[in-house]
């Protein structure tokens, strides 16, 4: 791949904003998105953070999360999952 053809990382703020505007689930391993939404109150769609999940298990776990927590996904929650548990943090309500 030509190094000039790679797209630059737009940064977490831009990624978070685009996911929100397009109403997409943001899948990440990066914990910085939690800080953006809970410390800086950035608008966001649902974020699913997979922590230390081997690549072969990511799809299986993601499928389980989307099936089990389908009611929570439209609520713009932060879902954090590792191999032992799944946690959901709901947005602050005014």
PDB file of N, CA, C and O in Angstrom, chain B, residues numbered from 101:
ATOM      1  N   UNK B 101       0.850  -1.183   0.000  1.00  0.00           N
ATOM      2  CA  UNK B 101       0.000   0.000   0.000  1.00  0.00           C
ATOM      3  C   UNK B 101       0.887   1.235   0.000  1.00  0.00           C
ATOM      4  O   UNK B 101       1.849   1.328   0.762  1.00  0.00           O
ATOM      5  N   UNK B 102       0.559   2.144  -0.835  1.00  0.00           N
ATOM      6  CA  UNK B 102       1.286   3.400  -0.922  1.00  0.00           C
ATOM      7  C   UNK B 102       1.019   4.224   0.338  1.00  0.00           C
ATOM      8  O   UNK B 102      -0.141   4.489   0.653  1.00  0.00           O
ATOM      9  N   UNK B 103       2.091   4.648   1.090  1.00  0.00           N
ATOM     10  CA  UNK B 103       1.871   5.415   2.318  1.00  0.00           C
ATOM     11  C   UNK B 103       1.051   6.683   2.094  1.00  0.00           C
ATOM     12  O   UNK B 103       0.333   7.117   2.995  1.00  0.00           O
ATOM     13  N   UNK B 104       1.145   7.273   0.926  1.00  0.00           N
ATOM     14  CA  UNK B 104       0.376   8.472   0.639  1.00  0.00           C
ATOM     15  C   UNK B 104      -1.111   8.213   0.506  1.00  0.00           C
ATOM     16  O   UNK B 104      -1.913   9.141   0.612  1.00  0.00           O
ATOM     17  N   UNK B 105      -1.496   6.949   0.273  1.00  0.00           N
ATOM     18  CA  UNK B 105      -2.913   6.637   0.087  1.00  0.00           C
ATOM     19  C   UNK B 105      -3.632   6.346   1.402  1.00  0.00           C
ATOM     20  O   UNK B 105      -4.857   6.226   1.413  1.00  0.00           O
ATOM     21  N   UNK B 106      -2.911   6.231   2.492  1.00  0.00           N
ATOM     22  CA  UNK B 106      -3.539   5.988   3.794  1.00  0.00           C
ATOM     23  C   UNK B 106      -4.266   7.241   4.260  1.00  0.00           C
ATOM     24  O   UNK B 106      -3.801   8.366   4.079  1.00  0.00           O
ATOM     25  N   UNK B 107      -5.412   7.007   4.861  1.00  0.00           N
ATOM     26  CA  UNK B 107      -6.162   8.140   5.394  1.00  0.00           C
ATOM     27  C   UNK B 107      -5.651   8.453   6.789  1.00  0.00           C
ATOM     28  O   UNK B 107      -5.342   7.555   7.572  1.00  0.00           O
ATOM     29  N   UNK B 108      -5.569   9.726   7.081  1.00  0.00           N
ATOM     30  CA  UNK B 108      -5.138  10.158   8.406  1.00  0.00           C
ATOM     31  C   UNK B 108      -6.224   9.861   9.421  1.00  0.00           C
ATOM     32  O   UNK B 108      -7.413   9.885   9.105  1.00  0.00           O
ATOM     33  N   UNK B 109      -5.802   9.580  10.645  1.00  0.00           N
ATOM     34  CA  UNK B 109      -6.726   9.391  11.750  1.00  0.00           C
ATOM     35  C   UNK B 109      -7.363  10.745  12.052  1.00  0.00           C
ATOM     36  O   UNK B 109      -6.650  11.691  12.387  1.00  0.00           O
ATOM     37  N   UNK B 110      -8.673  10.859  11.942  1.00  0.00           N
ATOM     38  CA  UNK B 110      -9.307  12.160  12.170  1.00  0.00           C
ATOM     39  C   UNK B 110      -9.378  12.550  13.645  1.00  0.00           C
ATOM     40  O   UNK B 110      -9.695  13.695  13.969  1.00  0.00           O
ATOM     41  N   UNK B 111      -9.085  11.605  14.541  1.00  0.00           N
ATOM     42  CA  UNK B 111      -9.144  11.878  15.976  1.00  0.00           C
ATOM     43  C   UNK B 111     -10.447  11.389  16.580  1.00  0.00           C
ATOM     44  O   UNK B 111     -11.453  11.223  15.891  1.00  0.00           O
ATOM     45  N   UNK B 112     -10.401  11.163  17.885  1.00  0.00           N
ATOM     46  CA  UNK B 112     -11.553  10.596  18.579  1.00  0.00           C
ATOM     47  C   UNK B 112     -12.792  11.480  18.505  1.00  0.00           C
ATOM     48  O   UNK B 112     -13.897  10.975  18.312  1.00  0.00           O
ATOM     49  N   UNK B 113     -12.624  12.788  18.655  1.00  0.00           N
ATOM     50  CA  UNK B 113     -13.782  13.692  18.580  1.00  0.00           C
ATOM     51  C   UNK B 113     -14.509  13.561  17.249  1.00  0.00           C
ATOM     52  O   UNK B 113     -15.737  13.471  17.210  1.00  0.00           O
ATOM     53  N   UNK B 114     -13.753  13.549  16.167  1.00  0.00           N
ATOM     54  CA  UNK B 114     -14.358  13.460  14.833  1.00  0.00           C
ATOM     55  C   UNK B 114     -15.019  12.103  14.613  1.00  0.00           C
ATOM     56  O   UNK B 114     -16.089  12.025  14.009  1.00  0.00           O
ATOM     57  N   UNK B 115     -14.400  11.054  15.089  1.00  0.00           N
ATOM     58  CA  UNK B 115     -14.979   9.709  14.945  1.00  0.00           C
ATOM     59  C   UNK B 115     -16.281   9.613  15.733  1.00  0.00           C
ATOM     60  O   UNK B 115     -17.281   9.095  15.234  1.00  0.00           O
ATOM     61  N   UNK B 116     -16.263  10.117  16.967  1.00  0.00           N
ATOM     62  CA  UNK B 116     -17.451  10.108  17.813  1.00  0.00           C
ATOM     63  C   UNK B 116     -18.580  10.913  17.172  1.00  0.00           C
ATOM     64  O   UNK B 116     -19.731  10.476  17.168  1.00  0.00           O
ATOM     65  N   UNK B 117     -18.257  12.068  16.640  1.00  0.00           N
ATOM     66  CA  UNK B 117     -19.252  12.943  16.007  1.00  0.00           C
ATOM     67  C   UNK B 117     -19.847  12.285  14.760  1.00  0.00           C
ATOM     68  O   UNK B 117     -21.058  12.341  14.545  1.00  0.00           O
ATOM     69  N   UNK B 118     -19.005  11.669  13.948  1.00  0.00           N
ATOM     70  CA  UNK B 118     -19.507  11.028  12.732  1.00  0.00           C
ATOM     71  C   UNK B 118     -20.435   9.862  13.073  1.00  0.00           C
ATOM     72  O   UNK B 118     -21.490   9.709  12.457  1.00  0.00           O
ATOM     73  N   UNK B 119     -20.051   9.046  14.044  1.00  0.00           N
ATOM     74  CA  UNK B 119     -20.912   7.929  14.451  1.00  0.00           C
ATOM     75  C   UNK B 119     -22.255   8.451  14.952  1.00  0.00           C
ATOM     76  O   UNK B 119     -23.299   7.866  14.663  1.00  0.00           O
ATOM     77  N   UNK B 120     -22.228   9.541  15.699  1.00  0.00           N
ATOM     78  CA  UNK B 120     -23.461  10.144  16.219  1.00  0.00           C
ATOM     79  C   UNK B 120     -24.339  10.666  15.077  1.00  0.00           C
ATOM     80  O   UNK B 120     -25.538  10.390  15.031  1.00  0.00           O
ATOM     81  N   UNK B 121     -23.738  11.413  14.168  1.00  0.00           N
ATOM     82  CA  UNK B 121     -24.497  11.988  13.055  1.00  0.00           C
ATOM     83  C   UNK B 121     -25.106  10.913  12.159  1.00  0.00           C
ATOM     84  O   UNK B 121     -26.203  11.088  11.630  1.00  0.00           O
ATOM     85  N   UNK B 122     -24.392   9.805  11.990  1.00  0.00           N
ATOM     86  CA  UNK B 122     -24.863   8.724  11.124  1.00  0.00           C
ATOM     87  C   UNK B 122     -25.651   7.666  11.894  1.00  0.00           C
ATOM     88  O   UNK B 122     -26.080   6.670  11.312  1.00  0.00           O
ATOM     89  N   UNK B 123     -25.845   7.875  13.207  1.00  0.00           N
ATOM     90  CA  UNK B 123     -26.555   6.944  14.083  1.00  0.00           C
ATOM     91  C   UNK B 123     -26.001   5.529  13.962  1.00  0.00           C
ATOM     92  O   UNK B 123     -26.737   4.559  13.782  1.00  0.00           O
ATOM     93  N   UNK B 124     -24.678   5.448  14.068  1.00  0.00           N
ATOM     94  CA  UNK B 124     -23.996   4.161  13.971  1.00  0.00           C
ATOM     95  C   UNK B 124     -23.441   3.755  15.325  1.00  0.00           C
ATOM     96  O   UNK B 124     -23.102   4.605  16.149  1.00  0.00           O
ATOM     97  N   UNK B 125     -23.353   2.456  15.548  1.00  0.00           N
ATOM     98  CA  UNK B 125     -22.685   1.937  16.735  1.00  0.00           C
ATOM     99  C   UNK B 125     -21.187   2.098  16.519  1.00  0.00           C
ATOM    100  O   UNK B 125     -20.664   1.774  15.453  1.00  0.00           O
ATOM    101  N   UNK B 126     -20.510   2.597  17.532  1.00  0.00           N
ATOM    102  CA  UNK B 126     -19.059   2.759  17.481  1.00  0.00           C
ATOM    103  C   UNK B 126     -18.427   1.598  18.236  1.00  0.00           C
ATOM    104  O   UNK B 126     -18.629   1.458  19.443  1.00  0.00           O
ATOM    105  N   UNK B 127     -17.677   0.780  17.544  1.00  0.00           N
ATOM    106  CA  UNK B 127     -16.988  -0.364  18.130  1.00  0.00           C
ATOM    107  C   UNK B 127     -15.531  -0.001  18.307  1.00  0.00           C
ATOM    108  O   UNK B 127     -14.881   0.437  17.358  1.00  0.00           O
ATOM    109  N   UNK B 128     -15.002  -0.178  19.525  1.00  0.00           N
ATOM    110  CA  UNK B 128     -13.646   0.271  19.808  1.00  0.00           C
ATOM    111  C   UNK B 128     -13.004  -0.559  20.913  1.00  0.00           C
ATOM    112  O   UNK B 128     -13.675  -1.308  21.623  1.00  0.00           O
ATOM    113  N   UNK B 129     -11.707  -0.409  21.039  1.00  0.00           N
ATOM    114  CA  UNK B 129     -10.965  -0.930  22.182  1.00  0.00           C
ATOM    115  C   UNK B 129     -10.437   0.246  23.010  1.00  0.00           C
ATOM    116  O   UNK B 129      -9.804   0.048  24.047  1.00  0.00           O
ATOM    117  N   UNK B 130     -10.699   1.449  22.554  1.00  0.00           N
ATOM    118  CA  UNK B 130     -10.152   2.682  23.117  1.00  0.00           C
ATOM    119  C   UNK B 130     -11.027   3.207  24.252  1.00  0.00           C
ATOM    120  O   UNK B 130     -12.220   3.443  24.061  1.00  0.00           O
ATOM    121  N   UNK B 131     -10.442   3.389  25.423  1.00  0.00           N
ATOM    122  CA  UNK B 131     -11.219   3.882  26.558  1.00  0.00           C
ATOM    123  C   UNK B 131     -11.421   5.401  26.535  1.00  0.00           C
ATOM    124  O   UNK B 131     -12.205   5.927  27.324  1.00  0.00           O
ATOM    125  N   UNK B 132     -10.731   6.102  25.650  1.00  0.00           N
ATOM    126  CA  UNK B 132     -10.851   7.558  25.584  1.00  0.00           C
ATOM    127  C   UNK B 132     -12.258   8.032  25.211  1.00  0.00           C
ATOM    128  O   UNK B 132     -12.637   9.150  25.557  1.00  0.00           O
ATOM    129  N   UNK B 133     -13.028   7.213  24.520  1.00  0.00           N
ATOM    130  CA  UNK B 133     -14.379   7.618  24.143  1.00  0.00           C
ATOM    131  C   UNK B 133     -15.265   7.790  25.380  1.00  0.00           C
ATOM    132  O   UNK B 133     -16.130   8.665  25.401  1.00  0.00           O
ATOM    133  N   UNK B 134     -15.061   6.972  26.398  1.00  0.00           N
ATOM    134  CA  UNK B 134     -15.812   7.120  27.643  1.00  0.00           C
ATOM    135  C   UNK B 134     -15.559   8.471  28.287  1.00  0.00           C
ATOM    136  O   UNK B 134     -16.481   9.098  28.809  1.00  0.00           O
ATOM    137  N   UNK B 135     -14.328   8.913  28.253  1.00  0.00           N
ATOM    138  CA  UNK B 135     -13.995  10.229  28.805  1.00  0.00           C
ATOM    139  C   UNK B 135     -14.695  11.332  28.007  1.00  0.00           C
ATOM    140  O   UNK B 135     -15.226  12.280  28.586  1.00  0.00           O
ATOM    141  N   UNK B 136     -14.694  11.208  26.708  1.00  0.00           N
ATOM    142  CA  UNK B 136     -15.349  12.224  25.879  1.00  0.00           C
ATOM    143  C   UNK B 136     -16.838  12.355  26.196  1.00  0.00           C
ATOM    144  O   UNK B 136     -17.374  13.462  26.224  1.00  0.00           O
ATOM    145  N   UNK B 137     -17.497  11.238  26.431  1.00  0.00           N
ATOM    146  CA  UNK B 137     -18.945  11.322  26.646  1.00  0.00           C
ATOM    147  C   UNK B 137     -19.325  11.611  28.090  1.00  0.00           C
ATOM    148  O   UNK B 137     -20.319  12.296  28.331  1.00  0.00           O
ATOM    149  N   UNK B 138     -18.565  11.109  29.055  1.00  0.00           N
ATOM    150  CA  UNK B 138     -18.959  11.292  30.448  1.00  0.00           C
ATOM    151  C   UNK B 138     -18.280  12.476  31.130  1.00  0.00           C
ATOM    152  O   UNK B 138     -18.842  13.036  32.071  1.00  0.00           O
ATOM    153  N   UNK B 139     -17.105  12.869  30.688  1.00  0.00           N
ATOM    154  CA  UNK B 139     -16.431  14.033  31.264  1.00  0.00           C
ATOM    155  C   UNK B 139     -16.760  15.289  30.468  1.00  0.00           C
ATOM    156  O   UNK B 139     -17.036  16.344  31.040  1.00  0.00           O
ATOM    157  N   UNK B 140     -16.728  15.168  29.134  1.00  0.00           N
ATOM    158  CA  UNK B 140     -16.925  16.340  28.274  1.00  0.00           C
ATOM    159  C   UNK B 140     -18.321  16.424  27.661  1.00  0.00           C
ATOM    160  O   UNK B 140     -18.601  17.327  26.873  1.00  0.00           O
ATOM    161  N   UNK B 141     -19.199  15.479  28.023  1.00  0.00           N
ATOM    162  CA  UNK B 141     -20.601  15.487  27.568  1.00  0.00           C
ATOM    163  C   UNK B 141     -20.774  15.599  26.063  1.00  0.00           C
ATOM    164  O   UNK B 141     -21.666  16.307  25.597  1.00  0.00           O
ATOM    165  N   UNK B 142     -19.943  14.917  25.300  1.00  0.00           N
ATOM    166  CA  UNK B 142     -20.084  14.923  23.849  1.00  0.00           C
ATOM    167  C   UNK B 142     -21.308  14.086  23.460  1.00  0.00           C
ATOM    168  O   UNK B 142     -21.547  13.035  24.052  1.00  0.00           O
ATOM    169  N   UNK B 143     -22.077  14.540  22.477  1.00  0.00           N
ATOM    170  CA  UNK B 143     -23.187  13.711  21.997  1.00  0.00           C
ATOM    171  C   UNK B 143     -22.625  12.437  21.370  1.00  0.00           C
ATOM    172  O   UNK B 143     -21.543  12.446  20.782  1.00  0.00           O
ATOM    173  N   UNK B 144     -23.373  11.345  21.504  1.00  0.00           N
ATOM    174  CA  UNK B 144     -22.838  10.066  21.019  1.00  0.00           C
ATOM    175  C   UNK B 144     -23.946   9.077  20.726  1.00  0.00           C
ATOM    176  O   UNK B 144     -25.045   9.154  21.274  1.00  0.00           O
ATOM    177  N   UNK B 145     -23.628   8.165  19.863  1.00  0.00           N
ATOM    178  CA  UNK B 145     -24.473   7.003  19.652  1.00  0.00           C
ATOM    179  C   UNK B 145     -23.949   5.920  20.597  1.00  0.00           C
ATOM    180  O   UNK B 145     -23.061   6.181  21.409  1.00  0.00           O
ATOM    181  N   UNK B 146     -24.487   4.730  20.494  1.00  0.00           N
ATOM    182  CA  UNK B 146     -23.997   3.649  21.349  1.00  0.00           C
ATOM    183  C   UNK B 146     -22.546   3.330  21.013  1.00  0.00           C
ATOM    184  O   UNK B 146     -22.143   3.290  19.850  1.00  0.00           O
ATOM    185  N   UNK B 147     -21.780   3.105  22.069  1.00  0.00           N
ATOM    186  CA  UNK B 147     -20.373   2.718  21.938  1.00  0.00           C
ATOM    187  C   UNK B 147     -20.221   1.348  22.575  1.00  0.00           C
ATOM    188  O   UNK B 147     -20.660   1.125  23.704  1.00  0.00           O
ATOM    189  N   UNK B 148     -19.604   0.444  21.854  1.00  0.00           N
ATOM    190  CA  UNK B 148     -19.280  -0.872  22.400  1.00  0.00           C
ATOM    191  C   UNK B 148     -17.764  -0.967  22.468  1.00  0.00           C
ATOM    192  O   UNK B 148     -17.075  -0.907  21.450  1.00  0.00           O
ATOM    193  N   UNK B 149     -17.258  -1.115  23.691  1.00  0.00           N
ATOM    194  CA  UNK B 149     -15.811  -1.216  23.902  1.00  0.00           C
ATOM    195  C   UNK B 149     -15.473  -2.649  24.296  1.00  0.00           C
ATOM    196  O   UNK B 149     -15.946  -3.161  25.310  1.00  0.00           O
ATOM    197  N   UNK B 150     -14.648  -3.281  23.475  1.00  0.00           N
ATOM    198  CA  UNK B 150     -14.193  -4.640  23.748  1.00  0.00           C
ATOM    199  C   UNK B 150     -12.802  -4.559  24.358  1.00  0.00           C
ATOM    200  O   UNK B 150     -11.878  -4.032  23.739  1.00  0.00           O
ATOM    201  N   UNK B 151     -12.652  -5.080  25.569  1.00  0.00           N
ATOM    202  CA  UNK B 151     -11.407  -4.966  26.325  1.00  0.00           C
ATOM    203  C   UNK B 151     -10.666  -6.301  26.331  1.00  0.00           C
ATOM    204  O   UNK B 151     -11.162  -7.298  26.855  1.00  0.00           O
ATOM    205  N   UNK B 152      -9.491  -6.304  25.751  1.00  0.00           N
ATOM    206  CA  UNK B 152      -8.611  -7.485  25.755  1.00  0.00           C
ATOM    207  C   UNK B 152      -9.310  -8.748  25.266  1.00  0.00           C
ATOM    208  O   UNK B 152      -9.184  -9.815  25.866  1.00  0.00           O
ATOM    209  N   UNK B 153     -10.041  -8.614  24.179  1.00  0.00           N
ATOM    210  CA  UNK B 153     -10.736  -9.756  23.585  1.00  0.00           C
ATOM    211  C   UNK B 153      -9.922 -10.228  22.387  1.00  0.00           C
ATOM    212  O   UNK B 153      -9.646  -9.441  21.481  1.00  0.00           O
ATOM    213  N   UNK B 154      -9.533 -11.497  22.370  1.00  0.00           N
ATOM    214  CA  UNK B 154      -8.807 -12.008  21.204  1.00  0.00           C
ATOM    215  C   UNK B 154      -9.662 -11.858  19.937  1.00  0.00           C
ATOM    216  O   UNK B 154     -10.879 -12.036  19.987  1.00  0.00           O
ATOM    217  N   UNK B 155      -9.035 -11.535  18.823  1.00  0.00           N
ATOM    218  CA  UNK B 155      -9.796 -11.296  17.582  1.00  0.00           C
ATOM    219  C   UNK B 155     -10.789 -12.396  17.234  1.00  0.00           C
ATOM    220  O   UNK B 155     -11.882 -12.100  16.750  1.00  0.00           O
ATOM    221  N   UNK B 156     -10.445 -13.632  17.462  1.00  0.00           N
ATOM    222  CA  UNK B 156     -11.358 -14.736  17.095  1.00  0.00           C
ATOM    223  C   UNK B 156     -12.621 -14.753  17.954  1.00  0.00           C
ATOM    224  O   UNK B 156     -13.637 -15.314  17.543  1.00  0.00           O
ATOM    225  N   UNK B 157     -12.571 -14.150  19.134  1.00  0.00           N
ATOM    226  CA  UNK B 157     -13.733 -14.141  20.018  1.00  0.00           C
ATOM    227  C   UNK B 157     -14.537 -12.848  19.912  1.00  0.00           C
ATOM    228  O   UNK B 157     -15.635 -12.764  20.464  1.00  0.00           O
ATOM    229  N   UNK B 158     -14.022 -11.849  19.223  1.00  0.00           N
ATOM    230  CA  UNK B 158     -14.704 -10.559  19.153  1.00  0.00           C
ATOM    231  C   UNK B 158     -16.067 -10.653  18.479  1.00  0.00           C
ATOM    232  O   UNK B 158     -17.043 -10.097  18.981  1.00  0.00           O
ATOM    233  N   UNK B 159     -16.143 -11.337  17.368  1.00  0.00           N
ATOM    234  CA  UNK B 159     -17.414 -11.440  16.639  1.00  0.00           C
ATOM    235  C   UNK B 159     -18.441 -12.210  17.456  1.00  0.00           C
ATOM    236  O   UNK B 159     -19.616 -11.842  17.480  1.00  0.00           O
ATOM    237  N   UNK B 160     -18.014 -13.264  18.119  1.00  0.00           N
ATOM    238  CA  UNK B 160     -18.929 -14.062  18.946  1.00  0.00           C
ATOM    239  C   UNK B 160     -19.483 -13.211  20.082  1.00  0.00           C
ATOM    240  O   UNK B 160     -20.687 -13.212  20.336  1.00  0.00           O
ATOM    241  N   UNK B 161     -18.606 -12.490  20.761  1.00  0.00           N
ATOM    242  CA  UNK B 161     -19.043 -11.640  21.864  1.00  0.00           C
ATOM    243  C   UNK B 161     -19.916 -10.492  21.368  1.00  0.00           C
ATOM    244  O   UNK B 161     -20.926 -10.170  21.993  1.00  0.00           O
ATOM    245  N   UNK B 162     -19.545  -9.885  20.274  1.00  0.00           N
ATOM    246  CA  UNK B 162     -20.339  -8.797  19.719  1.00  0.00           C
ATOM    247  C   UNK B 162     -21.744  -9.279  19.354  1.00  0.00           C
ATOM    248  O   UNK B 162     -22.728  -8.588  19.621  1.00  0.00           O
ATOM    249  N   UNK B 163     -21.837 -10.446  18.754  1.00  0.00           N
ATOM    250  CA  UNK B 163     -23.138 -11.017  18.421  1.00  0.00           C
ATOM    251  C   UNK B 163     -23.970 -11.229  19.685  1.00  0.00           C
ATOM    252  O   UNK B 163     -25.166 -10.935  19.698  1.00  0.00           O
ATOM    253  N   UNK B 164     -23.351 -11.731  20.733  1.00  0.00           N
ATOM    254  CA  UNK B 164     -24.033 -11.950  22.013  1.00  0.00           C
ATOM    255  C   UNK B 164     -24.532 -10.625  22.592  1.00  0.00           C
ATOM    256  O   UNK B 164     -25.666 -10.545  23.064  1.00  0.00           O
ATOM    257  N   UNK B 165     -23.703  -9.600  22.559  1.00  0.00           N
ATOM    258  CA  UNK B 165     -24.082  -8.286  23.082  1.00  0.00           C
ATOM    259  C   UNK B 165     -25.275  -7.727  22.312  1.00  0.00           C
ATOM    260  O   UNK B 165     -26.250  -7.279  22.914  1.00  0.00           O
ATOM    261  N   UNK B 166     -25.197  -7.752  20.992  1.00  0.00           N
ATOM    262  CA  UNK B 166     -26.273  -7.180  20.180  1.00  0.00           C
ATOM    263  C   UNK B 166     -27.585  -7.941  20.342  1.00  0.00           C
ATOM    264  O   UNK B 166     -28.661  -7.347  20.276  1.00  0.00           O
ATOM    265  N   UNK B 167     -27.500  -9.248  20.554  1.00  0.00           N
ATOM    266  CA  UNK B 167     -28.709 -10.033  20.754  1.00  0.00           C
ATOM    267  C   UNK B 167     -29.304  -9.790  22.142  1.00  0.00           C
ATOM    268  O   UNK B 167     -30.504  -9.550  22.276  1.00  0.00           O
ATOM    269  N   UNK B 168     -28.463  -9.854  23.165  1.00  0.00           N
ATOM    270  CA  UNK B 168     -28.937  -9.753  24.539  1.00  0.00           C
ATOM    271  C   UNK B 168     -29.347  -8.330  24.927  1.00  0.00           C
ATOM    272  O   UNK B 168     -30.269  -8.146  25.721  1.00  0.00           O
ATOM    273  N   UNK B 169     -28.669  -7.335  24.375  1.00  0.00           N
ATOM    274  CA  UNK B 169     -28.909  -5.951  24.787  1.00  0.00           C
ATOM    275  C   UNK B 169     -29.498  -5.102  23.658  1.00  0.00           C
ATOM    276  O   UNK B 169     -29.223  -3.905  23.581  1.00  0.00           O
ATOM    277  N   UNK B 170     -30.289  -5.696  22.801  1.00  0.00           N
ATOM    278  CA  UNK B 170     -30.848  -4.965  21.663  1.00  0.00           C
ATOM    279  C   UNK B 170     -31.740  -3.800  22.097  1.00  0.00           C
ATOM    280  O   UNK B 170     -31.855  -2.818  21.364  1.00  0.00           O
ATOM    281  N   UNK B 171     -32.367  -3.884  23.257  1.00  0.00           N
ATOM    282  CA  UNK B 171     -33.204  -2.780  23.748  1.00  0.00           C
ATOM    283  C   UNK B 171     -32.371  -1.586  24.195  1.00  0.00           C
ATOM    284  O   UNK B 171     -32.825  -0.446  24.101  1.00  0.00           O
ATOM    285  N   UNK B 172     -31.167  -1.831  24.676  1.00  0.00           N
ATOM    286  CA  UNK B 172     -30.318  -0.765  25.173  1.00  0.00           C
ATOM    287  C   UNK B 172     -29.610  -0.009  24.048  1.00  0.00           C
ATOM    288  O   UNK B 172     -29.324   1.180  24.189  1.00  0.00           O
ATOM    289  N   UNK B 173     -29.325  -0.682  22.941  1.00  0.00           N
ATOM    290  CA  UNK B 173     -28.534  -0.077  21.863  1.00  0.00           C
ATOM    291  C   UNK B 173     -29.115   1.254  21.374  1.00  0.00           C
ATOM    292  O   UNK B 173     -28.346   2.198  21.194  1.00  0.00           O
ATOM    293  N   UNK B 174     -30.431   1.384  21.148  1.00  0.00           N
ATOM    294  CA  UNK B 174     -30.950   2.680  20.686  1.00  0.00           C
ATOM    295  C   UNK B 174     -30.873   3.794  21.734  1.00  0.00           C
ATOM    296  O   UNK B 174     -31.138   4.954  21.419  1.00  0.00           O
ATOM    297  N   UNK B 175     -30.517   3.457  22.965  1.00  0.00           N
ATOM    298  CA  UNK B 175     -30.488   4.438  24.045  1.00  0.00           C
ATOM    299  C   UNK B 175     -29.133   5.152  24.175  1.00  0.00           C
ATOM    300  O   UNK B 175     -28.901   5.878  25.142  1.00  0.00           O
ATOM    301  N   UNK B 176     -28.262   4.945  23.219  1.00  0.00           N
ATOM    302  CA  UNK B 176     -26.951   5.605  23.219  1.00  0.00           C
ATOM    303  C   UNK B 176     -26.158   5.309  24.490  1.00  0.00           C
ATOM    304  O   UNK B 176     -25.701   6.221  25.180  1.00  0.00           O
ATOM    305  N   UNK B 177     -26.007   4.040  24.780  1.00  0.00           N
ATOM    306  CA  UNK B 177     -25.297   3.586  25.969  1.00  0.00           C
ATOM    307  C   UNK B 177     -23.827   3.328  25.659  1.00  0.00           C
ATOM    308  O   UNK B 177     -23.411   3.274  24.501  1.00  0.00           O
ATOM    309  N   UNK B 178     -23.057   3.169  26.731  1.00  0.00           N
ATOM    310  CA  UNK B 178     -21.679   2.689  26.607  1.00  0.00           C
ATOM    311  C   UNK B 178     -21.671   1.272  27.144  1.00  0.00           C
ATOM    312  O   UNK B 178     -21.966   1.040  28.317  1.00  0.00           O
ATOM    313  N   UNK B 179     -21.335   0.333  26.287  1.00  0.00           N
ATOM    314  CA  UNK B 179     -21.249  -1.071  26.674  1.00  0.00           C
ATOM    315  C   UNK B 179     -19.777  -1.445  26.688  1.00  0.00           C
ATOM    316  O   UNK B 179     -19.080  -1.307  25.683  1.00  0.00           O
ATOM    317  N   UNK B 180     -19.311  -1.919  27.836  1.00  0.00           N
ATOM    318  CA  UNK B 180     -17.922  -2.348  27.971  1.00  0.00           C
ATOM    319  C   UNK B 180     -17.925  -3.844  28.260  1.00  0.00           C
ATOM    320  O   UNK B 180     -18.593  -4.306  29.186  1.00  0.00           O
ATOM    321  N   UNK B 181     -17.180  -4.590  27.468  1.00  0.00           N
ATOM    322  CA  UNK B 181     -17.178  -6.040  27.625  1.00  0.00           C
ATOM    323  C   UNK B 181     -15.750  -6.570  27.662  1.00  0.00           C
ATOM    324  O   UNK B 181     -14.883  -6.144  26.899  1.00  0.00           O
ATOM    325  N   UNK B 182     -15.538  -7.515  28.578  1.00  0.00           N
ATOM    326  CA  UNK B 182     -14.304  -8.297  28.569  1.00  0.00           C
ATOM    327  C   UNK B 182     -14.726  -9.758  28.645  1.00  0.00           C
ATOM    328  O   UNK B 182     -15.913 -10.063  28.528  1.00  0.00           O
ATOM    329  N   UNK B 183     -13.796 -10.645  28.834  1.00  0.00           N
ATOM    330  CA  UNK B 183     -14.147 -12.068  28.795  1.00  0.00           C
ATOM    331  C   UNK B 183     -14.981 -12.523  29.985  1.00  0.00           C
ATOM    332  O   UNK B 183     -15.592 -13.590  29.935  1.00  0.00           O
ATOM    333  N   UNK B 184     -15.017 -11.730  31.055  1.00  0.00           N
ATOM    334  CA  UNK B 184     -15.745 -12.172  32.239  1.00  0.00           C
ATOM    335  C   UNK B 184     -17.049 -11.428  32.503  1.00  0.00           C
ATOM    336  O   UNK B 184     -17.883 -11.916  33.266  1.00  0.00           O
ATOM    337  N   UNK B 185     -17.250 -10.241  31.882  1.00  0.00           N
ATOM    338  CA  UNK B 185     -18.483  -9.511  32.158  1.00  0.00           C
ATOM    339  C   UNK B 185     -18.785  -8.470  31.079  1.00  0.00           C
ATOM    340  O   UNK B 185     -17.934  -8.087  30.277  1.00  0.00           O
ATOM    341  N   UNK B 186     -20.036  -8.042  31.106  1.00  0.00           N
ATOM    342  CA  UNK B 186     -20.512  -6.986  30.217  1.00  0.00           C
ATOM    343  C   UNK B 186     -21.145  -5.929  31.104  1.00  0.00           C
ATOM    344  O   UNK B 186     -22.023  -6.237  31.909  1.00  0.00           O
ATOM    345  N   UNK B 187     -20.706  -4.687  30.961  1.00  0.00           N
ATOM    346  CA  UNK B 187     -21.250  -3.585  31.756  1.00  0.00           C
ATOM    347  C   UNK B 187     -21.897  -2.566  30.829  1.00  0.00           C
ATOM    348  O   UNK B 187     -21.417  -2.322  29.722  1.00  0.00           O
ATOM    349  N   UNK B 188     -22.985  -1.978  31.294  1.00  0.00           N
ATOM    350  CA  UNK B 188     -23.680  -0.964  30.511  1.00  0.00           C
ATOM    351  C   UNK B 188     -23.796   0.302  31.352  1.00  0.00           C
ATOM    352  O   UNK B 188     -24.236   0.267  32.502  1.00  0.00           O
ATOM    353  N   UNK B 189     -23.397   1.403  30.762  1.00  0.00           N
ATOM    354  CA  UNK B 189     -23.552   2.711  31.417  1.00  0.00           C
ATOM    355  C   UNK B 189     -24.508   3.517  30.563  1.00  0.00           C
ATOM    356  O   UNK B 189     -24.299   3.704  29.364  1.00  0.00           O
ATOM    357  N   UNK B 190     -25.557   3.989  31.207  1.00  0.00           N
ATOM    358  CA  UNK B 190     -26.597   4.749  30.532  1.00  0.00           C
ATOM    359  C   UNK B 190     -26.248   6.231  30.541  1.00  0.00           C
ATOM    360  O   UNK B 190     -25.564   6.706  31.448  1.00  0.00           O
ATOM    361  N   UNK B 191     -26.720   6.969  29.527  1.00  0.00           N
ATOM    362  CA  UNK B 191     -26.462   8.408  29.518  1.00  0.00           C
ATOM    363  C   UNK B 191     -27.182   9.097  30.669  1.00  0.00           C
ATOM    364  O   UNK B 191     -28.216   8.631  31.146  1.00  0.00           O
ATOM    365  N   UNK B 192     -26.622  10.197  31.095  1.00  0.00           N
ATOM    366  CA  UNK B 192     -27.257  10.996  32.154  1.00  0.00           C
ATOM    367  C   UNK B 192     -28.571  11.542  31.602  1.00  0.00           C
ATOM    368  O   UNK B 192     -28.643  11.979  30.454  1.00  0.00           O
ATOM    369  N   UNK B 193     -29.586  11.510  32.423  1.00  0.00           N
ATOM    370  CA  UNK B 193     -30.861  12.100  32.022  1.00  0.00           C
ATOM    371  C   UNK B 193     -31.040  13.391  32.774  1.00  0.00           C
ATOM    372  O   UNK B 193     -30.803  13.474  33.979  1.00  0.00           O
ATOM    373  N   UNK B 194     -31.470  14.413  32.029  1.00  0.00           N
ATOM    374  CA  UNK B 194     -31.584  15.744  32.548  1.00  0.00           C
ATOM    375  C   UNK B 194     -32.567  15.872  33.632  1.00  0.00           C
ATOM    376  O   UNK B 194     -32.760  16.966  34.164  1.00  0.00           O
TER     377      UNK B 194
END
